[in-house]
Amino acid sequence: MAAEVWDCVVIGSGFGGSVTAARLAEAGVKTCLRERGPWWDTVPTRSMGIRRRAPLPRGAGMIARFLRSANGRRVPGGRLTLNRRGLIEFFWSPGMEVICASGVGGGSHVYSAVHRRPARPDYWDGHVEGLSEDSMAPCQDAFLERMGSATPAERQRPPNTAKERYHNDPHFEPAVPKVPVRTGFLLPEDPSAPRRVVDETGVERWEADYRANDNGFLGSPSGAKSTLDIRYLAPALMKGLEVRELTEVRVVRQREDEARFEIEARDLRTGTRRRIRARAVILAAGTMNTLRVLLESVREGALPAIPGLGEGFSGNGDMRGFWDLNVPGSDETNS
């Protein structure tokens, strides 16, 4: 059977993958998005007509649906997959512990960060030719508008904030942000009566329900959180984007014909391996899994050697820490 050929294949559906795939499809580029995780069962995905959906980690199925796989030297074979439809993947190595996630339209690990502008006005300057604050500012403006990013008005703020809870506490002092906090949630006009909303693409969502206490914790069942599947992939599907979930890319192979690349992937439902060709490939599978694909591709000779591959990278910025009380004069930074 002849391999299908795409103008571009995007691997991974986090912020980098979803935004890129959507903009390509909306520009008329024949684009396929490959994601190893499932579509999640939410109000928006049901309204989008997505038939194959996986339950979010909740209730009795929390443990079974939470963990996808574990990676590390102490894991047999270096990698153990427990549930291909699971949400979270752990990586352990000397000096680094990383948590990754799977699922169509992910990106929660950096969700708060992308709603803030860089603290330094020259943050984007001087890294790569053509990249600058002037070139990036319009991109971020467009992103914030599309995600509905806004600072909650006084009437829209959730109850029981840290400032209210700890304002008279003898041990804790709430930290007040130096800049206004923006959020991508569908904020309620009346917090006591959240409404169902249908957006411009026909996707159904509910305004944030503060009483439910289930907005953004391991997924947003009601769609109150403006996730990438809602704000980027849903409109792009109407423009011809094809999303193939539960498909894990193993190797990207360079070719010498018009289809410059061949992608080897495994259908996680059936276990069958498939190959597709593309004139361009964009790897956006997160730090750890982008590295995994590149290292495997180089190891098999599918790609030429890449200088510096596997060096000088970092995790997602998370750091574990525990504080019981603020004790005057104590230094807990190395605890």
C-alpha positions, 0 to 999 in steps of 0.5 A: 500500500502506498504511503500517504503524503502530507505537506506537514506532520506535527508530532505532539499536541501541547502548546507548540504542536496545537498552535503550529498545526492549527495555524498551518491548517488555517493557512491551507497547508495539508497538515496531520497532527499525531498525538500518543494520548487520547481525546478526553471525555469532556463537554466540549469534545462531545459537542465536537463529535469526537466519538473515541474519548477516554475518561479523565482521572476521577473517582474510582478510576483515578489511580488506573487512569492517572499513570501512563508510564514510568521511565528510569534505570530501575524500570525494566527495559528503561520504560514501563507502560501501564496504561496507554490511555493514562495521563501522566508519565514519570522520568527519573534520572540522576539530577532530574525528575520530570513529569510529562502528560499525554492527551489531545490538546495538552499543555497544562505544565506551562499553562500559567506561564504562557498567559504572562508576558516576559518580565524583561522587555528584551527577553526574545532579543539576540537568540536567533536571527529574526526572533525579537520582541517586536516579532513575538509581541503580535504572536503573544497578543493573538494567543492571549486573545484566542485563549480568552486570557484575562484578569478576573474582575472583582465579581468573577474571582473565586471565593476563599483565596489565599489572601482571605484565608491567611490574612490573620495567620500567625505563620503564613503570609500570602504572596501578592503577585507583582503583576496582575494574574491572567487566566484562560478560564471562561469566567462566570458573569454570575459565580452563583449561576454558571451558564452553558456557552456555545462558542463561534465554532459550535463548541459547548462549554460551561462557565467556571463553577467555583462550587464544583472545585473541578476546574483544571485539576487533571483536566477540565470536564466542563470545558471551563478551562480554555484548553488547546483542543477547544481554542485551536484544534476545534477551529482547525478541524473545520479547516482540514486538520487531521488529528490522529490520537493514540498514535506514538511516533517512534522514528523520523526517517530522512528521505531524498525525494519530494517527500523529505521525511517518513514517519514510523508510528505505532497505532496504540489501539491495534499495535500495528505500525504505520508509515506516513510521508511528509514534506516537513515534520515539526517535533513538539512532543515535549522535552523528553519525548522529542529527545526520545524520538530524535535519539532513536532516529539517529541511533537507527541511522534514520537521521544524520548525527545531530551535534549536541543532541541530548546535552544542555536540556532541562525538564519542565521547571517543576521542583519538589519542596515541602514547608511546614512552617516559616521558622524565623532564621531558618534556611529551608532552600536545601531541605 
